[in-house]
Amino acid sequence: MRSEKKKKTEQKLHWDGIFAEETAFFGEEPSDFSRKALELFQREGVREVLELGCGQGRDTFYFARNNLRVAALDYAETAVDTLGEKAAESGLSASINVRAHDVRQPLPFPDASFDACYSHMLLCMDLSTEEIAFILGEIRRVLRPGGLVLYSVRSNFDKHYRNGRHLREDSYEIGGFVVHFFTLEKIRRFAKGYALTAVDRMEEGSLPRDLYCVTLRKSVNANEGETTEFVNPVKSLQETSGAEAESKPEPDPGRT
């Protein structure tokens, strides 16, 4: 347990150092996932969004510039400081509420505070299964009835899956970063208290990273979950059933 806590502390320091060296580590342009999320938010009339793992704010600013109010959380103080400074310089401080927070702790908001929650590659960081379940439970608590959750995670089709140093579960240390890879079965298990309305796959970056993009809607009963058909899968997922995709992931092609 002590070594695991040490590793998590090392990961926080690692991210703080990276964000201190570069003020736009992931670039200034919003992610493709945030563009898809905004389309859904606009259709659903979303106004207030909770963003977990905001980093230096490339998606935060995209939402704020499109008339959403964003509460943006990250545990890296250097990223939060940068985002706050950029928000003030851009005249968006009224639309962006940024603060440092570790999502393994209860969210610092009352029940039913947000229309939606957005998270891009946060849940696939150095988090255990129990911690991810806790986070999704806290998200459910702060969502309004029928609220949306959109999150992306590294998939078991990713080129780095089962590469690097295995730590626990489906977590591997790759180039100094800890990645928790997801399967469809894991996504279904985490949907307790939600209607699982969509799981898409997309690629991002030059590696590229292979992502599951998940859409959940808060259910009335916290102990029930509903699953609908998965939509917009990439070709490789169309050619196999969900069970085959989980039990027989693509062969590991090696690190790039």
Buried (B, 14 or more C-beta within 10 A) or exposed (E): EEEEEEBBEBBBEBBBEBBBEEBBBBEEEBBBBBEBBBEBBEEBEBEBBBBBBBBBBBBBBBBBEBEBBBBBBBBBBBBBBBBBEBBEEBEBBEBBBBEBBEBBEEBEBEEEBBBBBBBBBBBBBBBBBEBBBBBBBBBBBBBBEEBBBBBBBBBBBBBBBEBBEEBEEBBBBBEEBBBBBBBBBBBBEBBBBBBBBBBBBBBBEEEEBBBBBBBBBBBEEEEEBEEEEBEEBBEEBEEBEBEEBBEEBBEEEEEE
